[in-house]
Amino acid sequence: MSSKIAARMDRMVPSGIRKINEKALAMERQGEKVLHFEIGRPDFDTPEYIKKAAYKAIEEGKVHYTSNFGTMELRQAIADKLLRENHVAYKPTEVLVAAGLSEAVLSVLVTILDPDDEILIPDPVWLNYLNVPYLLGAKPVQYELKEENDYQLNIEEIKSKISDKTKAIVIVTPNNPTGGVLTRPVLEELARIAISHDLLVIADEVYERLIYDGSEHISIASLPGMKERTFTLNGMSKAYAMDGWRLGYVAAPEEYILKMNVFHQHNATCASSIAQAAGLAALTQEGDEVEEMVREYQRRRDYAVKAINEIDGVSCLCPGGAFYIIINVKKLGMPSSQVCEYLLEHAKVAMVPGNIFGQGGEGYIRMSFASSYENIVEGCARLGKAVAELMKK
């Protein structure tokens, strides 16, 4: 029988992160002790007050479908949060609760992109922002985030890549995989460009609470003239260690929310009712749980950055946000994928090649410091030993 797989699937790239992860897990099943720095998920447990809210929801029988849009209580809590922390006034009817940020991204891009539309995407970037436009027959046009520019976008490059087919631009701040945080002056310039060219902006802010050294997270929707053209995407996975709960959201003008919901209701029906109850608690009952996690992330980051920069042959910038360090391995003289293969096979350290995030990631590898401090100390020691071996080859 001939293959009946749709041609569009050939345009989608499998997750390079999961490829590394599966190989690492197979090694563990064979008795190897692998240190995991490849997956972008918190290693902390979900805070207890959030879990208790989920238990309560189950006990009270809140186990059925909610509104496709999400419960009104959660949508109101998200709107309150966005006003309080991000300085953008949204009505609850301008919020759509999604089954994780991935589903939110899909819902947004399905709603705005037609075939042959162009959308500006960072390079490097989380792969979903490339795969979904490909799936829709749209064209992702990548703009560079360079180490020498502290991973800030280049305004002149953005201008040069806008065409009459450009419909939107994606920004991810803090960024995955670079950990870079876009500054206010850069965002203000970008806002002026978006307004003058009548572009939509998709602002992925899921790492916004993971900020270090006094860095400032700015929501581009809070800038003059930007709320009406911005999709603010966020979720509970990173800040609240709720990645497995699959709870995200989009805030945007109501006309877009209504259209997104048409796709969302067929794709996911609604986010889990239990997860929504937990998310409501996360936003309304938070104590110092997030701040404690951020302090520990920063302790790990500080150690790792110092240790990496003491290794001859590799280097890194100190990320201002998220929980990733992108390590420059160009002096090793081999593709980043080969570096990661060597590290996994010879040092039992799982990291991700930068080229899976785009061509601009070649020559780099990504390390997640969402792992224990002890693992990071051991991992950096193993990295140093492996790099020394590679430098001799």
N, C-alpha and C positions, 0 to 999 in steps of 0.2 A: 504494500500500500504506500502511495506517495505521501510525503509530509503535508499535513494540513495546517502547520503553524503559520500564523499571520506574519507577513514580511516585516511589519513594524517591530516585531520582537528582535529582529536582527539589529535594530538601531539602538537597543537598550544595552547598556554595559552592566555586567554583573558586579556586585559589590566586592571590590578588592579587599575591603576590611574583613568581610566574612570569609573570604578565601584564606587569608592568613589565620583567622580565628579557627576555622575548621581544621587546618593543618596542625595548629598548636594543640587543639583538643585531641586530635588523633595521636599526637606524640605523648600527651598525658595518659591516654588510655594504654600506652605501651610502657608506662612507668616513668617517663621523663618528668622532671620538675621544670615547668615553663613559667616564666614571669610574664604576665599579661599587661601590655601597655598599648594594645591595638584597639580595644573597644571604647567608644565614647559614651560611657555610662558611669554614673556615680557608683562608688563602691560602698557608700553608706546605706544603711537600712532606711526605709521611709520612716520619718518621725512618728512616734507613738500616737500623738494626738490625731494624726491623719488616719492611721490604721483603725483607731477606735471609732472614728466617724464612719468608716466603712463597715465595721462590725455592727454598729448601731443601725445603719441603713439596711443591712441584711435582716437583722432582728425585727425591724419595723416593716419588713415586706416591701422595701423600695427596690424591687428586683425586676421591674418591668420596663418597657420602653418609656422614654421621656419624649418630650417634644423633639422633633428632628433638630431644632435649633439648639437644644440643650435646655436644662431647667431655667426658669426665669430667675430663680435665686442665684444660681451660679453666674448667669450672664450679667446680673446686676453687680455681683461681687467683682467680676472681671472689669466692668465699667468703672466701679469705684477705685479699684487698684490702678487702672490706667490714668485716672484723674489724679490720684494721690501721688503716685510714683513717677508717672511718665508725662504728666501735665498736658494730657489730651482729654477733652471732654467727649466721651462717647455715651450714647444711650444704650441700654441693654439690647434694644432691637438692632443695634449696629455691631453685635457680637454673635458669632457662630461658634459653638463648641464642637470640636472635632475629635475623632478617635486617634489622637496623637498628632504631632506636628507634621509627620509625613502625609497623613490624610488631608491636613489643612493645606499643605503645599499643592497637592493634587487638585483639591477643590478650587483653589484660587486660579491655578494655571489653566485648568479646563474651562473656567468661566471667562477668562480674558484673551486666550490665545486662539487665533484661527490659523489654518495652514498657511505657511509662508510668512507669517508675522515674525519679527525679530525681537529678541529679548536679550538685554545685556546682563551677563553673568560674571561674577568674579572668577579669576583664575589665580590660585586654586580655590576650589569650593566643594562643599558637600555634594555628592554625585546626583542626588535627586533633582537638583536644579538644572542639570544637563539632560538627564534621562526623560523627565516628563515633557519638556518641549520637543525632544526627538519623537516621543510617542505620539504627540499631537500633530506632527508634521510641521512644527514651527522651527525656527532657526536660533539656537543659542549663540550669541556672539560674546566671546570672553574678553574681559579687560583684566589687566595684570595687577596683581598685588605683589610688590617686590620687596625683598628683604632690605635693600639699600634705601627704600623709602619708608621704612618702618611699617610696611604692609598697609599703607594708606593708599587709597585709589588716586590715580592721576587724572585731574580734571580735564586736561588737554586731550588725553587719550580717550576719555569718555566722549568728549565733543566730536572727536574724529571718527568714532564708531557709530554715531547716530545717523540713521538713514530715514528715508520716507516710509520704511517698513517697520521701524522701531516702535514698539508699543509700550515697553516697560523696562525697568532696570531693577535688578535684585541687589540688595546689600545684606550682608550678614555681619552684625556687629554686636558683641565680640564675635570674632570669626573662627570658624572651623574650616581649615586646620591650623591657621597661623596664630590664633590667639590675639590678633590685632584688634584694636578698638578705634573706630573712626572718630576723629576729632570734630569738635563743633565747627571750626572754619571749613573743613572739608565737606561736612554735611550741609552747611549753609550754601556753599558753592553748588553742590549737587542739587539742592532744592531749587536754586535759580535756574539750573539747566532743565530740570524736570518741568518747571512751570513754563519756561520759554518754548520748550519743544512739545508741550502737552503730553508728557509721559506719565504713566503709572509707576509707582514704586512699591516693590515688595520688600518689606523690612523684616528680616528674620532676627528676632531679639531673644531667642530662647536661652542664651547664655548671659542675659543682662545682669543677673544678680551676682555672677561670678566675676567680680571686678577687683583689681588689686592696686596697691600703691596710690590710692587716691584718684585713679582714673575715673573719668566721668562717662556714664552711658547717656547718650542723647537719643531720644526717639525722634526720628525725622518728621513724624506726623505732628510733633509739637511746634514745628517751625511755621512761620506765616505762610498761608496758602497751600499747605501740604496735607492736611487731614483729608481733604476731599479727593486726593489722588493716591493715598497711601493705604496699603494693606499691611497692618501690623500683625505679625505672626509670633506666637509665643506658646508656651505650654508648661506643664508641671514636671517634666522629666528631669531636667538638670538641677534647678534650684532646690526642689523638694525631694530629690532622689526617688522619683515616681516613674521612671522610664517604663517599667513593666505594666503600669496602670493604663497607658495609652490615652493620654488626655492632653489635648492642645486646643488652641482657639485662634480665630481670626477676628480682628476688629477693622471695620471698613465702612464706607457709606452704605446706607441701608439698601439702596438699589442693587448693589453688588452682593450683599448678604442674602437677599431674597433669591437671586439667581444661583449663587453658590449652593444654597440649601436644596435646590432642585436636584443638583448632581449628588450632593452629600446624602440626601435621603434615599437615593437609589444605591449609592455606593456603600454606605455604612449604617443607614437608618438613623442611628444616634450613637453618641458616645455611651459607654457603660453607665447605667444609672448609679451603680455602686461607686465607680470611679468619680462620677460627678459629685456625689455626696462627699467623698474624700477631698476632692479639689476645692469644694466650698469651704471645708474646714481649713485646708491649707492656706487659703487667702484671708480668712476671717479670724483664725485663732492662733496665728503664728506668734511664737515667742522669740527666742534667740537661736532657734535651731539652724536656720540658714546661715546666720553669721558665724556660728561655730564651725560649720562645714567649710565656709569660705576661709576662715583662719587656718584650718588644717590644710586646705588646698594650697594656700599661700606658703605655708611651711614646707610642703613637699616641693612646690615650684622653686622656691629659693634654693633648696638643696640641689635639686636636679640641674638648674641653670648653672650654678657654680661648678658642680662636678663635671658637666658636659664641656664647659669652656676650659676646663683644665686638661682635657684629653687632646693630645696632639693629633690633628687630622680632621677634627669635627668642631663645630661651633654652633651657637644659637643666640638669638635675641631673647630677651626676657619678655614673655607675653604679658600684656596688660589685662587680659581677661580669658574666659573659658578655662578648660583644664588640659590644654595641649601645648606642647613645645615642638616647634618644627626645627629639625636639626639639619644644618648644612653639611652634607657629606661629599661635596664635589671634589675635595682633595683625594678621596679614595679612588677616583678614576674608574668607577664602574656605575652602571645604572642603579637607581635607588631600589628597584625591585631585587636586584642581585645582592645589594647590601642587606636588605631585610631577610632574604633567604639565608644568607650566611649567618646573620645574627640569630635566626631561629634555629638553624641546624647545628651551629657550633657553640653558641652562647646560651641557647634556650631562652632567648628574649624575643618576645613578639612585638614588633612595631610595624607600622604601615608605610609603604612607599608613597612618596609625595605625588608621583605621577598619576595615581588613581584619582586625584582631585583636579587634574588638568595638566596641560603641558608645563605650566609655570611651576608645578610641584616637582618636576624632575630635578635631581640633584639634592633632594631633601627627603627626610623620613619623619614621620609624625610619631611622637610619644605622648600617650595620655598619662597624666599624673593623677588620674582618678584610681589610684591603687595605694596600698598602704605605704607609709613612710619607710618601713623596713624593706618592702619590696623595691622601692625606688632606690634606696641605698645599695642594695644588692644588684639591682638592674644596672645602675650606673657603673658599678665595679665590673660587671660582666661586659658592658658596652666598651669600657676602656680597654679591657684585655683583648676583646675581639678586634677593635680598631687597630690596636698595636700590631696584631697579627696581619691584618689586611695591609697596613702600611709597609710591611716587609715584603709583600708579594710583588 
